[in-house]
Amino acid sequence: MIEISKDIPVPNSKIKRQYPYKSMDIGDSFYVEGISLQVVCNSNYRYGKKLGAKFIAKKENEGVRVWKVE
């Protein structure tokens, strides 16, 4: 039988990250630690569409590095 617990706070599973896409010039990069490449690539795609820019990401050490390329 599984016990039911009450009054346990729900963890914040959606951490909203703020990446500096708007401040970047072509050739600039930033590094984010402790996140998957897929999550960053999704963000790159959304902001690239919004800003009319292109971003690429590569796995680096324990995180991901993002470059603005267009």
trRosetta pair geometry for C-beta under 8 A, 3 or more apart (Angstrom, degrees):
i j d omega theta_ij theta_ji phi_ij phi_ji
5 8 5.1 37 123 -21 121 128
12 15 6.6 92 125 -76 104 67
17 32 7.2 48 -174 -137 151 138
17 35 7.6 -8 -51 -89 164 153
17 43 7.7 -44 76 -101 114 159
19 30 6.7 166 -158 74 89 147
19 32 7.3 -52 -101 -63 104 132
19 43 6.2 107 6 148 145 139
19 47 7.2 -107 76 -32 121 164
19 66 7.1 13 -163 51 136 158
20 23 4.5 -47 178 44 101 115
20 24 6.0 118 118 -45 89 91
20 30 5.8 127 40 -53 108 153
21 24 6.0 -57 -156 13 31 118
21 47 4.4 -87 -131 167 173 148
21 51 6.2 -160 147 -20 117 156
21 53 7.3 167 -177 64 102 143
21 55 7.0 -70 -122 -61 103 145
21 68 7.6 130 -146 -84 65 116
22 51 6.8 -158 -96 -103 65 135
24 28 4.3 -156 -152 75 87 131
24 30 7.5 -103 -86 -20 123 107
24 53 7.9 122 81 173 112 162
24 68 4.3 146 134 -23 129 143
25 28 5.1 98 53 -19 65 118
25 68 6.8 169 103 75 22 139
26 68 5.5 -113 -108 113 40 99
26 69 6.6 52 -148 -159 87 16
26 70 6.7 29 -111 -106 114 13
27 67 7.2 -26 -150 -165 20 104
27 68 7.0 -33 21 72 28 83
27 69 7.9 85 -64 -105 41 45
28 67 7.2 160 87 -146 39 61
28 68 5.4 18 56 27 84 110
29 65 5.5 21 174 177 126 100
29 66 6.1 165 -153 84 74 45
29 67 4.4 -32 -91 -90 98 71
29 68 7.5 -157 -79 6 50 67
30 65 7.2 180 90 -149 33 62
30 66 5.6 -9 56 55 78 96
31 60 6.6 -80 -129 76 107 133
31 63 5.8 89 175 99 87 135
31 64 7.3 167 -152 86 56 39
31 65 4.9 -25 -98 -98 77 79
31 66 7.9 180 -83 17 31 70
32 35 5.1 -19 128 30 116 130
32 40 6.3 170 51 -93 138 127
32 63 5.2 -166 95 -176 47 121
32 64 5.3 -10 59 58 94 86
32 65 7.9 172 19 -84 66 33
32 66 7.3 28 -1 -8 106 109
33 61 7.7 -33 -115 97 92 110
33 62 5.5 34 -153 98 91 97
33 63 3.7 -88 -105 -64 43 135
34 62 6.4 9 -63 142 58 102
34 63 6.1 -21 -1 -92 41 93
35 39 5.4 -101 175 70 103 131
35 40 6.0 106 118 -47 122 101
35 63 6.3 42 35 -143 77 81
35 64 6.0 -72 80 13 95 115
36 39 4.8 97 63 2 86 101
36 40 7.3 -160 95 0 49 86
36 64 7.6 40 133 -41 19 132
37 40 5.9 -64 -154 42 34 108
37 41 6.1 34 153 -22 70 109
37 57 6.1 162 -153 120 81 121
37 58 7.8 -20 -125 -163 118 17
37 59 5.2 -57 -71 -69 125 92
37 64 5.4 153 -100 -100 62 127
38 41 5.6 -53 -142 37 31 112
38 42 6.4 36 156 -22 63 103
39 42 5.9 -53 -155 31 29 113
39 43 6.7 26 150 -14 62 106
40 43 5.6 -56 -151 39 36 112
40 44 6.2 42 149 -24 68 103
40 57 4.8 148 116 -133 121 164
40 64 4.5 -157 2 107 163 157
40 66 6.2 -142 176 -67 123 117
41 44 5.4 -48 -145 33 34 117
41 45 6.5 38 154 -22 64 102
41 57 5.4 -130 -75 40 73 133
42 45 5.8 -53 -153 31 30 112
42 46 6.6 26 153 -15 64 106
43 46 5.8 -55 -147 37 33 109
43 47 6.1 18 161 -6 68 111
44 47 6.3 -65 -143 47 24 100
44 48 5.7 31 158 -27 64 114
44 55 3.9 -132 -150 84 105 118
44 56 7.2 102 -169 -87 156 14
44 57 5.8 -144 -39 -26 149 114
44 66 6.3 -165 -86 -138 116 123
45 48 5.7 -56 -143 34 23 115
45 49 6.6 24 158 -18 60 105
46 49 6.1 -59 -157 33 27 109
46 50 6.4 21 151 -15 64 112
47 50 5.3 -56 -142 42 37 113
47 51 5.7 11 166 1 73 115
47 53 7.4 -25 129 59 83 109
47 55 6.9 24 80 0 108 140
48 51 6.4 -67 -133 51 21 92
48 52 7.8 -54 173 130 53 1
48 53 5.2 -111 -133 80 65 65
48 54 5.4 54 -144 -105 126 37
48 55 5.4 -136 -71 12 109 90
49 52 7.8 19 -175 -69 22 39
53 68 6.0 -29 171 -151 130 104
53 70 5.9 168 -162 91 57 71
54 68 7.4 118 79 -163 51 58
54 69 5.1 -55 98 68 101 92
54 70 3.8 40 29 38 110 109
55 66 5.5 7 179 -175 117 105
55 67 6.7 162 -155 81 66 43
55 68 5.6 -38 -98 -101 79 55
55 69 6.8 146 -113 12 24 85
56 66 7.2 166 84 -150 37 59
56 67 5.4 -10 58 57 86 94
56 69 5.5 33 -2 -17 106 133
57 64 5.2 11 -176 176 115 115
57 65 6.8 162 -150 82 64 42
57 66 4.8 -24 -95 -96 87 76
57 67 7.7 177 -81 18 39 67
58 64 7.0 160 80 -155 32 70
58 65 5.6 -15 60 59 83 92
59 63 7.9 172 -154 104 57 29
59 64 6.0 -47 -105 -102 45 73
60 63 6.1 -21 72 76 80 72
60 64 6.5 115 25 -131 84 20
60 65 4.4 32 2 -12 142 108
